[in-house]
Every structure is written in structure tokens, then in C-alpha cells.
Amino acid sequence: MLIAKKSLSQNFLLDKNICRKIINQTNLKKKIVLEIGPGYGALTDEILNNNPQKIILVEKDQNLIKILKKKYETNNKIDI
């Protein structure tokens, strides 16, 4: 696990219960979702459970990009 970089104002959301509460506030089914700063993808995982058409992830941290590309390499709904 990486240490949050203050220079990028990073704060990682990891609690699955909070992710579920956030996603339950909206309907993402068949929608295109833009997620800025996905971190390790905890919220992304919950979005995927709601069957979006596509998720576009925008991440600035190159180390996290590598992690996300590996994690979602077989998922054709995700663009990083």
C-alpha cells in the first residue's frame, strides 16, 4: 500500500460500507461514469456492482495508475 502524498492532496477511501452508502445515493445503471482520483479503486469496485455502461478513471499518481491498470486489466468497461 502506498503512502498518501500531501503534494497531490491524496486521501484514500477504503471503507466498503462508505463506498456503498455513496453509490446507493444514485442510479449508475447503463451510465458513463467519470471518477476523478480513484486511488486504489474501492469506490470503482462499488460502481462496477451497479452495472455502468463505462467508467473513466482519471488518476494523476503514476504508481496508482500502474495498480489500477493491473487490477482492471481484463475489465472492458474501464478506461484509465
C-alpha positions in Angstrom: 0.0 0.0 0.0 1.3 3.4 -0.9 1.6 6.3 1.5 -0.7 9.3 0.6 1.2 12.1 -1.0 0.4 15.5 0.5 1.6 17.2 -2.7 -1.3 15.5 -4.5 -3.8 16.1 -1.6 -4.4 12.3 -1.5 -6.8 10.8 0.9 -7.7 7.2 0.2 -11.3 5.9 0.5 -11.0 2.3 1.5 -14.1 1.6 3.7 -16.5 -0.5 1.6 -19.5 0.5 3.7 -19.0 4.1 3.0 -18.5 3.3 -0.7 -21.8 1.5 -0.7 -23.6 4.4 1.0 -22.2 6.9 -1.6 -23.2 4.7 -4.6 -26.6 4.0 -3.1 -27.5 7.7 -3.4 -27.6 7.5 -7.2 -28.5 5.3 -10.2 -25.5 4.4 -12.3 -27.0 1.6 -14.3 -26.1 1.9 -18.0 -24.5 5.3 -17.4 -21.0 6.6 -18.2 -19.2 7.5 -15.0 -16.2 9.8 -14.6 -14.3 9.1 -11.4 -11.5 11.6 -10.6 -8.9 10.3 -8.2 -9.9 6.7 -7.9 -7.0 5.8 -5.6 -7.0 2.0 -5.1 -10.4 1.6 -6.7 -12.6 1.0 -3.7 -15.3 3.2 -5.0 -14.7 2.0 -8.5 -15.5 -1.6 -7.4 -18.8 -0.5 -5.9 -19.6 1.5 -9.1 -19.0 -1.7 -11.1 -21.5 -3.6 -9.0 -24.2 -1.2 -10.3 -23.6 -2.1 -14.0 -22.5 1.2 -15.5 -22.0 1.4 -19.3 -18.4 2.6 -18.8 -16.2 4.1 -16.1 -13.5 6.6 -17.0 -10.8 6.8 -14.3 -8.6 9.9 -14.1 -5.6 9.4 -11.8 -2.5 11.7 -11.6 -0.3 9.4 -9.4 1.7 7.1 -11.8 2.1 4.5 -9.1 -1.6 4.2 -8.6 -2.1 4.1 -12.4 0.0 1.0 -12.5 -2.0 -0.6 -9.7 -5.3 0.3 -11.4 -4.2 -1.0 -14.8 -3.2 -4.3 -13.3 -6.4 -4.5 -11.2 -8.8 -3.8 -14.1 -6.7 -5.2 -17.0 -9.5 -7.6 -18.0 -12.4 -5.2 -17.5 -13.5 -3.7 -20.8 -15.8 -1.2 -19.0 -12.9 0.8 -17.5 -10.7 3.3 -19.2 -7.8 4.7 -17.3 
